[in-house]
């Protein structure tokens, strides 16, 4: 059973690695935020999608993390979001091997107006309208 789950997880990651990323915004630190429009799905009051965050420099000084693919959940009525799992990569645009994965669910956050996260929430919510 464990081998089957590992195989399925590998297949899902490989499908995601060929995503067609759409640039949504770039923040003041030159971090680029992309969305795979094909993954946007509405389920009840929530919207789910994959996001790619691409950093101009390593995210943390001592770690070679240059990009991250994040499964996100948005509540468009409350303007809040949370991450459902993150894969960190050593190369730009989620290329190369996964350096580290964090499958923990984050807390709900309310992105302040005018921020990159607010732009992403607005874009996704407008996309599903």
Steps between C-alpha positions, in 0.01 A plus 500: 500500500784737588662441158173580323458826691859597425448427129176704489666792682791493252262501206305797639819697553620424148168620353532823696857555379371554144250766601435808290564777753333840466678795662265684736724753675853585613553648845747768615763231573477373140325179604278387210164334568354266240183288482427188299157598367416140408510400868245757621204303637193610696370266770220646705601842629872429449730533201812284465799555271878464462722806542867540410711751692829577323774677698784709349736372774492207744194529725714431810871592499636155592256296286498478119124555467425712191133412438197334658185334370215539746154343506267778615145530627305827481172610651388770256214617725732569793806604292724254681749234392713216633759260369431127490854387428821634349781356289827697502743493205867586449435648155275774365144426383474178701759328286728220609460275799290583803735625773241471778125436535269621773156336487365680807194719468553866577272735688253733333649839420331818384732664245522877551374711208766596248727202570605227257290247694197726471557521124511121477178458701322763290619342174390147596163613636431710187604205284232272647218760481 
